[in-house]
């Protein structure tokens, strides 16, 4: 791995949280082994075993969009503390139930779901905080380290979990996990980092979610990453979701064998992470994603056909390398395509749909295994992964070497004659241009780009009109819901956006600059409700 990959670890805050996260991940992996094996021993349903993975990922699908909006509007550190606290509480309750002998398949899924809720709240805030803690140029390396760190722990976590379960029992494994969850909570309580605050009030949850969804929908890079990640998660999760059944039914092994196979997956993932920086320099992101899909397909197919622990371990190492290469590349794509003001929301939307795909895949392949056979389910996963690789023709992953520039956040609000309140609106913005006929083509090209820029930072109902009586006159019009939203829109514009404005203004033929008019929309219908006249019947 290139030395630059480790550069973020020189930052003491990032290093402390990153290391604490690895301790928590170690506990989570031990808990996953313990829960999966517990479910496999108390339930005869293949579907219930596969749903352990689904219950872990489903909360992110349900809650991540809200968690992302919270992360962008509140202190990300405090959001992480709340998420980590929920994980500790849910794990402690599960440990207590195991200690009292109150084990039931649905109870296990319920507590796994609660732990997943804490993770869904913590992860978008942690991922979004990476850009707050480290330098911009170190963001790709930091994102890669997040994946490499988890998969490094994966090399020992499952094996250690299997050893603890086999030697000391389930209660010990769950207790160690709960203690592991306390480490990042204590670290977050101690660590603080500077975050550039906005002079504007917080967005409402509804507006924040709408803005995040709109920005994501207008970013081709993020949409491609989400589409491929969702499909990849749907197809590839069969490897992990069905592995307890592979150990139990095909390999005739126990917790130690399961832990050893998971360690093989983790070793492959670490090797993939180590090589990731080099591979990113010599291969395009699309080519790397294709190789990752093929590696996971080969792993799934080998698991469907083998009855040898050694062969299964090698296959899982190949699958682990493909797994970490795919997720690292997709995560970097979303981070680099998102400015700081919306990164929590774009990451959360990405995780919501990706984890939804993983949860759906766990249910799908578990159903196939139960209704047909384990081999059919794994072979189907391999075929689906090949189709995900081919999906690059529809959703290609584009290269981006630098992250989306941060907004200038330097804007002097224009003077207005009315006493506007923050929630006054809607605000209508009109800009009038005089464009000679010879510049119309270039003007329209620039205005298409301007529409995209303004719409993704908050402009609504953007239109461009040409005056029929005065063909030289063009009018750009858009709205924002409130006066605060108008100010927020201008605070989100970057240097590149301002340069685009200058290029548009250069085509303007008037002696004075383009004329901008700000208006507030007022309804003409009566705001009063008619009061019905009571009817008293005559006697």
C-alpha positions as CSV (number, residue, x, y, z in Angstrom):
1,X,0.0,0.0,0.0
2,X,1.3,3.4,-0.9
3,X,2.6,5.5,2.1
4,X,0.0,8.1,1.2
5,X,-2.7,5.6,2.2
6,X,-1.6,5.9,5.8
7,X,-1.4,9.7,5.8
8,X,-4.7,10.2,7.6
9,X,-3.4,8.2,10.6
10,X,-1.0,11.1,11.4
11,X,-4.1,13.1,12.4
12,X,-4.6,12.2,16.1
13,X,-8.4,12.6,16.1
14,X,-8.9,10.5,13.1
15,X,-6.4,7.9,14.4
16,X,-8.1,7.7,17.8
17,X,-11.6,7.2,16.4
18,X,-10.4,4.9,13.7
19,X,-8.6,2.6,16.2
20,X,-11.6,2.7,18.5
21,X,-13.9,1.8,15.6
22,X,-11.7,-1.3,14.9
23,X,-12.3,-2.5,18.5
24,X,-16.0,-2.0,18.0
25,X,-15.9,-3.8,14.7
26,X,-14.0,-6.7,16.3
27,X,-16.8,-7.0,18.8
28,X,-19.5,-6.7,16.1
29,X,-17.9,-9.5,14.1
30,X,-17.7,-11.7,17.2
31,X,-21.4,-10.9,17.8
32,X,-22.2,-11.7,14.2
33,X,-20.6,-15.2,14.5
34,X,-22.3,-15.8,17.9
35,X,-25.7,-14.7,16.6
36,X,-25.5,-16.6,13.4
37,X,-24.4,-19.7,15.1
38,X,-27.0,-19.3,17.8
39,X,-29.7,-18.9,15.2
40,X,-28.4,-22.0,13.2
41,X,-28.7,-24.1,16.4
42,X,-32.1,-23.0,17.7
43,X,-33.9,-22.7,14.3
44,X,-34.3,-25.3,11.6
45,X,-35.3,-22.6,9.1
46,X,-32.7,-21.6,6.5
47,X,-34.5,-18.3,6.0
48,X,-34.2,-17.4,9.6
49,X,-30.5,-17.9,9.5
50,X,-30.2,-15.7,6.4
51,X,-32.4,-13.0,8.0
52,X,-29.7,-12.4,10.6
53,X,-27.8,-10.5,7.9
54,X,-31.0,-8.8,6.7
55,X,-31.8,-7.6,10.2
56,X,-28.4,-6.0,10.5
57,X,-28.7,-4.1,7.2
58,X,-32.4,-3.3,7.1
59,X,-32.2,-0.4,9.7
60,X,-29.8,1.5,7.4
61,X,-32.3,1.2,4.6
62,X,-35.1,2.6,6.8
63,X,-33.3,5.2,8.8
64,X,-30.2,6.3,6.9
65,X,-31.9,9.2,4.9
66,X,-33.1,10.7,8.2
67,X,-29.7,10.0,9.8
68,X,-28.0,11.8,7.0
69,X,-30.2,14.9,7.3
70,X,-29.5,14.9,11.1
71,X,-25.8,14.6,10.5
72,X,-25.8,17.6,8.1
73,X,-27.9,19.8,10.5
74,X,-26.6,18.9,14.0
75,X,-23.3,18.2,15.6
76,X,-22.0,15.1,13.8
77,X,-20.0,14.1,16.9
78,X,-23.1,14.2,19.1
79,X,-25.0,12.2,16.5
80,X,-22.3,9.5,16.6
81,X,-22.4,9.5,20.4
82,X,-26.2,8.8,20.3
83,X,-25.8,6.1,17.7
84,X,-23.0,4.4,19.6
85,X,-25.0,4.6,22.8
86,X,-27.9,2.8,21.2
87,X,-25.6,0.0,20.1
88,X,-24.3,-0.4,23.7
89,X,-27.8,-0.5,25.1
90,X,-29.1,-3.1,22.5
91,X,-26.1,-5.3,22.9
92,X,-26.3,-5.2,26.7
93,X,-30.0,-6.2,26.6
94,X,-29.2,-9.1,24.2
95,X,-26.5,-10.2,26.6
96,X,-28.9,-10.1,29.5
97,X,-31.5,-12.2,27.7
98,X,-28.8,-14.8,26.8
99,X,-27.7,-14.9,30.4
100,X,-31.3,-15.5,31.5
101,X,-31.9,-18.1,28.8
102,X,-34.5,-16.1,27.0
103,X,-33.5,-16.9,23.5
104,X,-36.0,-16.9,20.6
105,X,-35.4,-16.4,16.9
106,X,-37.5,-13.3,16.6
107,X,-36.0,-11.9,19.8
108,X,-32.5,-12.3,18.3
109,X,-33.6,-10.6,15.1
110,X,-35.1,-7.8,17.1
111,X,-32.0,-7.0,19.1
112,X,-29.9,-7.3,16.0
113,X,-32.2,-4.8,14.4
114,X,-31.7,-2.4,17.3
115,X,-27.9,-2.6,17.0
116,X,-28.3,-1.9,13.3
117,X,-30.4,1.2,14.2
118,X,-27.5,2.5,16.2
119,X,-25.1,1.8,13.3
120,X,-27.5,3.5,10.8
121,X,-27.4,6.6,13.0
122,X,-23.6,6.5,13.6
123,X,-22.2,5.6,10.1
124,X,-23.4,8.6,8.0
125,X,-22.2,11.0,10.7
126,X,-18.8,9.2,10.9
127,X,-18.3,9.0,7.1
128,X,-19.3,12.7,6.7
129,X,-16.9,13.7,9.6
130,X,-14.0,12.3,7.7
131,X,-13.8,15.4,5.5
132,X,-14.1,17.6,8.6
133,X,-11.2,15.8,10.4
134,X,-8.7,15.2,7.6
135,X,-7.4,17.4,4.7
136,X,-9.3,17.3,1.5
137,X,-6.5,15.6,-0.4
138,X,-6.5,12.8,2.2
139,X,-10.2,11.9,1.9
140,X,-9.7,9.0,-0.6
141,X,-7.0,7.5,1.6
142,X,-9.2,7.9,4.7
143,X,-12.2,6.3,3.0
144,X,-10.0,3.4,1.9
145,X,-8.6,3.1,5.5
146,X,-12.2,2.7,6.8
147,X,-12.7,-0.3,4.6
148,X,-9.3,-1.7,5.1
149,X,-9.5,-1.3,8.8
150,X,-12.8,-3.2,9.1
151,X,-11.6,-6.0,6.8
152,X,-8.3,-6.3,8.7
153,X,-10.3,-6.9,11.8
154,X,-12.4,-9.3,9.8
155,X,-9.3,-11.6,9.5
156,X,-9.3,-12.2,13.3
157,X,-12.8,-11.2,14.4
158,X,-14.7,-14.2,13.1
159,X,-12.0,-16.7,14.1
160,X,-11.8,-15.2,17.5
161,X,-15.6,-15.2,17.8
162,X,-15.7,-18.9,16.8
163,X,-13.0,-19.6,19.4
164,X,-14.8,-17.7,22.1
165,X,-18.1,-19.4,21.4
166,X,-16.6,-22.8,21.2
167,X,-14.4,-22.4,24.3
168,X,-16.3,-20.1,26.6
169,X,-19.9,-20.0,25.3
170,X,-22.2,-17.5,23.8
171,X,-22.6,-15.4,26.9
172,X,-18.9,-14.5,27.0
173,X,-19.0,-13.6,23.3
174,X,-21.9,-11.2,23.8
175,X,-20.3,-9.7,26.9
176,X,-17.0,-9.0,25.1
177,X,-19.0,-7.4,22.3
178,X,-20.8,-5.0,24.6
179,X,-17.5,-4.0,26.2
180,X,-16.1,-3.4,22.7
181,X,-19.0,-1.1,21.8
182,X,-18.1,1.1,24.8
183,X,-14.6,1.9,23.5
184,X,-15.6,4.2,20.6
185,X,-18.3,5.8,22.8
186,X,-15.6,6.8,25.3
187,X,-13.3,8.0,22.5
188,X,-16.0,10.2,21.0
189,X,-16.7,11.6,24.4
190,X,-13.0,12.6,24.7
191,X,-12.3,13.7,21.1
192,X,-13.5,16.9,19.6
193,X,-12.8,18.5,16.2
194,X,-13.4,21.8,14.5
195,X,-16.3,22.1,12.1
196,X,-17.1,25.2,10.1
197,X,-20.4,26.4,11.2
198,X,-23.0,28.0,9.0
199,X,-24.4,31.5,9.8
200,X,-27.8,30.3,8.7
201,X,-30.4,28.5,10.8
202,X,-30.8,24.7,10.5
203,X,-32.9,23.3,7.7
204,X,-36.1,21.6,8.6
205,X,-36.0,17.8,8.3
206,X,-38.3,17.9,5.3
207,X,-36.3,20.5,3.4
208,X,-33.0,18.8,4.3
209,X,-34.2,15.5,3.0
210,X,-35.6,17.1,-0.1
211,X,-32.3,18.9,-0.8
212,X,-30.3,15.7,-0.3
213,X,-32.6,13.7,-2.6
214,X,-32.5,16.4,-5.2
215,X,-28.7,16.7,-5.2
216,X,-28.3,13.0,-5.4
217,X,-30.8,12.7,-8.3
218,X,-28.8,15.4,-10.2
219,X,-25.4,13.8,-9.7
220,X,-24.7,11.2,-12.3
221,X,-21.6,9.9,-10.4
222,X,-23.6,9.3,-7.2
223,X,-26.5,7.7,-9.0
224,X,-24.2,5.3,-10.8
225,X,-22.4,4.4,-7.5
226,X,-25.8,3.8,-5.8
227,X,-27.1,1.7,-8.7
228,X,-24.0,-0.5,-8.9
229,X,-23.7,-0.7,-5.1
230,X,-27.3,-1.8,-4.7
231,X,-27.1,-4.5,-7.3
232,X,-23.7,-5.7,-6.0
233,X,-25.0,-5.9,-2.5
234,X,-28.1,-7.8,-3.6
235,X,-26.0,-10.3,-5.5
236,X,-23.0,-10.7,-3.3
237,X,-24.5,-10.9,0.2
238,X,-25.3,-14.6,-0.4
239,X,-21.6,-15.4,0.3
240,X,-21.9,-14.1,3.9
241,X,-25.6,-14.7,4.5
242,X,-25.4,-18.4,3.6
243,X,-22.0,-19.2,4.9
244,X,-23.3,-20.6,8.3
245,X,-25.4,-23.1,6.2
246,X,-22.4,-23.9,4.0
247,X,-20.4,-24.8,7.2
248,X,-23.3,-26.7,8.8
249,X,-24.6,-28.6,5.8
250,X,-21.8,-28.9,3.2
251,X,-18.6,-28.8,5.3
252,X,-20.1,-30.5,8.4
253,X,-18.2,-28.0,10.6
254,X,-18.8,-26.0,13.8
255,X,-18.1,-22.5,15.1
256,X,-14.3,-22.9,14.7
257,X,-14.7,-23.8,11.0
258,X,-17.1,-20.9,10.5
259,X,-14.6,-18.5,12.2
260,X,-11.7,-19.8,10.1
261,X,-13.7,-19.3,6.8
262,X,-14.6,-15.8,7.9
263,X,-11.0,-15.2,8.6
264,X,-10.1,-16.3,5.1
265,X,-12.6,-13.8,3.8
266,X,-11.0,-11.1,5.9
267,X,-7.5,-12.0,4.8
268,X,-8.5,-11.6,1.2
269,X,-10.2,-8.3,2.0
270,X,-7.0,-7.0,3.5
271,X,-5.0,-8.0,0.5
272,X,-7.5,-6.3,-1.7
273,X,-7.3,-3.2,0.4
274,X,-3.5,-3.2,0.3
275,X,-3.5,-3.5,-3.5
276,X,-6.4,-1.0,-3.9
277,X,-4.3,2.1,-4.1
278,X,-2.1,0.6,-6.8
279,X,-5.0,-0.9,-8.7
280,X,-6.8,2.5,-8.7
281,X,-3.7,4.1,-10.4
282,X,-3.5,1.5,-13.2
283,X,-7.1,0.6,-13.7
284,X,-10.3,2.7,-14.2
285,X,-12.9,2.5,-11.5
286,X,-15.2,0.7,-13.9
287,X,-12.6,-2.0,-14.7
288,X,-11.9,-2.4,-11.0
289,X,-15.6,-2.9,-10.3
290,X,-15.8,-5.5,-13.0
291,X,-12.9,-7.5,-11.6
292,X,-14.5,-7.3,-8.1
293,X,-17.8,-8.7,-9.4
294,X,-15.9,-11.6,-11.1
295,X,-13.9,-12.4,-8.0
296,X,-17.1,-12.6,-5.8
297,X,-18.9,-14.6,-8.5
298,X,-16.0,-17.1,-8.5
299,X,-16.2,-17.3,-4.7
300,X,-19.9,-17.9,-4.7
301,X,-19.7,-20.6,-7.4
302,X,-16.8,-22.4,-5.6
303,X,-18.8,-22.5,-2.3
304,X,-21.7,-24.0,-4.2
305,X,-19.5,-26.9,-5.5
306,X,-17.0,-27.7,-2.8
307,X,-17.0,-29.8,0.3
308,X,-13.5,-29.0,1.3
309,X,-12.7,-26.4,4.0
310,X,-9.4,-25.5,2.4
311,X,-11.0,-24.9,-1.0
312,X,-13.8,-22.8,0.6
313,X,-11.2,-20.8,2.5
314,X,-9.3,-19.9,-0.7
315,X,-12.5,-19.1,-2.5
316,X,-13.5,-16.8,0.4
317,X,-10.2,-15.0,0.3
318,X,-10.8,-14.3,-3.4
319,X,-14.3,-13.1,-2.6
320,X,-13.0,-10.9,0.2
321,X,-10.6,-9.1,-2.1
322,X,-13.4,-8.4,-4.5
323,X,-15.7,-7.3,-1.7
324,X,-13.4,-4.7,-0.3
325,X,-12.3,-3.4,-3.7
326,X,-15.9,-2.9,-4.8
327,X,-17.1,-1.1,-1.6
328,X,-13.9,1.0,-1.3
329,X,-14.3,2.3,-4.9
330,X,-18.0,3.0,-4.5
331,X,-17.5,4.8,-1.2
332,X,-14.8,7.0,-2.6
333,X,-16.9,7.9,-5.6
334,X,-19.8,9.1,-3.4
335,X,-17.4,11.1,-1.0
336,X,-15.6,12.8,-3.9
337,X,-18.8,13.8,-5.7
338,X,-20.4,15.4,-2.6
339,X,-19.6,18.9,-1.1
340,X,-19.5,19.2,2.6
341,X,-22.9,20.7,3.1
342,X,-24.7,17.7,1.7
343,X,-22.2,14.8,2.2
344,X,-24.0,13.3,5.2
345,X,-27.2,13.0,3.1
346,X,-25.6,11.6,0.0
347,X,-23.8,9.0,2.0
348,X,-26.9,8.1,3.9
349,X,-28.9,7.8,0.7
350,X,-26.2,5.6,-0.7
351,X,-26.2,3.4,2.4
352,X,-30.0,3.3,2.5
353,X,-30.3,1.8,-0.9
354,X,-27.2,-0.3,-0.8
355,X,-28.1,-1.8,2.6
356,X,-31.7,-2.2,1.3
357,X,-30.2,-4.3,-1.6
358,X,-28.2,-6.3,0.9
359,X,-31.2,-7.0,3.1
360,X,-33.3,-7.9,0.1
361,X,-30.5,-10.2,-1.1
362,X,-30.3,-12.0,2.3
363,X,-34.0,-12.7,2.1
364,X,-33.9,-13.7,-1.6
365,X,-31.0,-16.1,-1.3
366,X,-32.3,-17.5,2.0
367,X,-35.6,-18.2,0.3
368,X,-34.0,-19.9,-2.7
369,X,-31.9,-22.0,-0.3
370,X,-34.9,-23.1,1.7
371,X,-37.3,-23.8,-1.3
372,X,-34.7,-25.3,-3.7
373,X,-31.1,-25.9,-2.4
374,X,-28.1,-24.2,-1.0
375,X,-26.1,-24.9,-4.2
376,X,-28.8,-23.3,-6.3
377,X,-28.8,-20.2,-4.2
378,X,-25.0,-19.8,-4.4
379,X,-24.9,-20.5,-8.1
380,X,-27.7,-18.0,-8.7
381,X,-25.6,-15.4,-6.8
382,X,-22.7,-16.1,-9.0
383,X,-24.8,-15.5,-12.1
384,X,-26.2,-12.3,-10.7
385,X,-22.7,-11.0,-10.0
386,X,-21.8,-11.5,-13.6
387,X,-24.8,-9.4,-14.6
388,X,-23.8,-6.7,-12.2
389,X,-20.4,-6.5,-13.9
390,X,-22.2,-6.2,-17.2
391,X,-24.4,-3.4,-15.8
392,X,-21.5,-1.1,-16.3
393,X,-22.8,-0.5,-19.8
394,X,-25.9,1.2,-18.2
395,X,-24.4,2.6,-15.0
396,X,-20.7,3.3,-15.7
397,X,-18.5,4.5,-12.8
398,X,-16.7,7.7,-13.8
399,X,-13.3,8.8,-12.6
400,X,-12.9,11.7,-10.2
401,X,-9.4,12.4,-8.8
402,X,-10.4,15.4,-6.7
403,X,-13.3,15.9,-4.4
404,X,-16.2,18.3,-5.0
405,X,-15.0,21.8,-4.1
406,X,-16.5,23.3,-0.9
407,X,-18.8,26.3,-1.2
408,X,-17.4,29.7,-0.8
409,X,-20.0,30.6,2.0
410,X,-19.2,34.2,1.3
411,X,-22.3,36.1,0.2
412,X,-23.6,39.6,1.0
413,X,-27.4,39.5,1.0
414,X,-28.8,42.2,-1.3
415,X,-30.7,45.1,0.4
416,X,-34.4,44.8,0.4
417,X,-37.1,47.4,1.2
418,X,-39.4,45.0,3.0
419,X,-38.9,43.6,6.5
420,X,-38.4,39.9,5.6
421,X,-38.4,37.1,8.2
422,X,-36.3,34.0,7.7
423,X,-39.4,32.0,6.7
424,X,-40.8,34.7,4.3
425,X,-41.4,33.5,0.8
426,X,-41.6,32.1,-1.7
427,X,-38.8,34.2,-3.1
428,X,-38.8,34.7,-6.9
429,X,-35.5,35.6,-8.6
430,X,-35.4,37.1,-12.1
431,X,-32.2,37.9,-14.0
432,X,-32.5,39.8,-17.4
433,X,-29.9,39.4,-20.1
434,X,-29.3,41.1,-23.5
435,X,-27.8,38.4,-25.7
436,X,-26.9,39.1,-29.4
437,X,-28.0,36.5,-31.9
438,X,-24.4,35.3,-32.6
439,X,-24.1,34.3,-28.9
440,X,-27.4,32.6,-28.5
441,X,-26.0,29.0,-28.9
442,X,-23.2,29.6,-26.4
443,X,-25.6,31.3,-24.0
444,X,-28.0,28.4,-24.1
445,X,-25.2,25.9,-23.4
446,X,-24.1,27.9,-20.4
447,X,-27.6,28.3,-19.1
448,X,-28.2,24.6,-19.2
449,X,-25.1,24.2,-17.0
450,X,-26.3,27.1,-14.8
451,X,-29.7,25.5,-14.4
452,X,-28.0,22.3,-13.2
453,X,-25.8,24.2,-10.8
454,X,-28.6,26.3,-9.2
455,X,-31.1,23.5,-9.1
456,X,-28.9,21.1,-7.2
457,X,-28.2,23.8,-4.5
458,X,-31.8,24.7,-3.9
459,X,-33.4,26.6,-6.9
460,X,-36.9,25.4,-7.9
461,X,-39.0,26.0,-10.9
462,X,-36.1,27.2,-12.9
463,X,-37.1,28.6,-16.4
464,X,-35.5,30.6,-19.2
465,X,-37.7,32.9,-21.4
466,X,-37.1,34.9,-24.5
467,X,-39.0,38.2,-25.1
468,X,-41.1,37.9,-28.3
469,X,-41.2,41.7,-28.8
470,X,-37.5,42.2,-27.9
471,X,-35.6,39.0,-29.0
472,X,-32.4,40.3,-27.4
473,X,-33.9,40.1,-24.0
474,X,-33.7,36.8,-22.1
475,X,-35.1,36.2,-18.5
476,X,-33.9,33.6,-16.1
477,X,-36.4,32.8,-13.3
478,X,-36.3,30.5,-10.3
479,X,-37.8,30.3,-6.8
480,X,-36.8,29.3,-3.4
481,X,-39.3,28.4,-0.7
482,X,-38.1,31.0,1.8
483,X,-35.7,34.0,2.2
484,X,-33.4,31.7,4.3
485,X,-33.4,29.2,1.4
486,X,-32.4,32.0,-1.0
487,X,-29.5,32.9,1.3
488,X,-28.6,29.2,1.7
489,X,-28.5,28.7,-2.1
490,X,-26.0,31.5,-2.5
491,X,-23.9,30.2,0.4
492,X,-23.6,26.8,-1.4
493,X,-22.1,28.1,-4.6
494,X,-18.5,27.3,-5.3
495,X,-15.7,29.2,-7.0
496,X,-16.4,27.1,-10.2
497,X,-20.1,28.2,-10.0
498,X,-19.1,31.8,-9.7
499,X,-16.8,31.4,-12.7
500,X,-19.7,30.1,-14.7
501,X,-21.7,33.2,-13.8
502,X,-18.9,35.3,-15.2
503,X,-18.8,33.4,-18.4
504,X,-22.6,34.0,-18.8
505,X,-22.2,37.7,-18.0
506,X,-19.6,38.1,-20.6
507,X,-22.2,37.3,-23.3
508,X,-24.4,40.1,-22.0
509,X,-24.5,43.0,-24.5
510,X,-25.8,45.8,-22.2
511,X,-23.7,48.6,-20.9
512,X,-24.8,47.7,-17.3
513,X,-24.5,44.2,-15.9
514,X,-27.6,41.9,-16.1
515,X,-30.5,43.2,-14.0
516,X,-31.5,41.0,-11.1
517,X,-34.9,41.4,-9.4
518,X,-36.0,39.8,-6.2
519,X,-39.7,39.4,-5.5
520,X,-41.8,37.7,-2.9
521,X,-44.8,35.8,-4.1
522,X,-48.2,36.6,-2.6
523,X,-51.4,34.7,-3.1
524,X,-54.4,36.6,-4.5
525,X,-57.1,34.3,-3.1
526,X,-58.7,35.3,0.2
527,X,-56.9,33.8,3.2
528,X,-60.1,33.9,5.3
529,X,-62.3,30.9,5.5
530,X,-66.0,31.4,5.0
531,X,-67.8,30.8,8.3
532,X,-70.9,28.7,7.6
533,X,-74.2,30.3,8.7
534,X,-76.0,28.0,11.1
535,X,-79.4,26.7,9.9
536,X,-82.2,26.7,12.4
537,X,-85.2,24.8,11.1
538,X,-88.6,26.4,11.5
539,X,-91.1,24.7,13.8
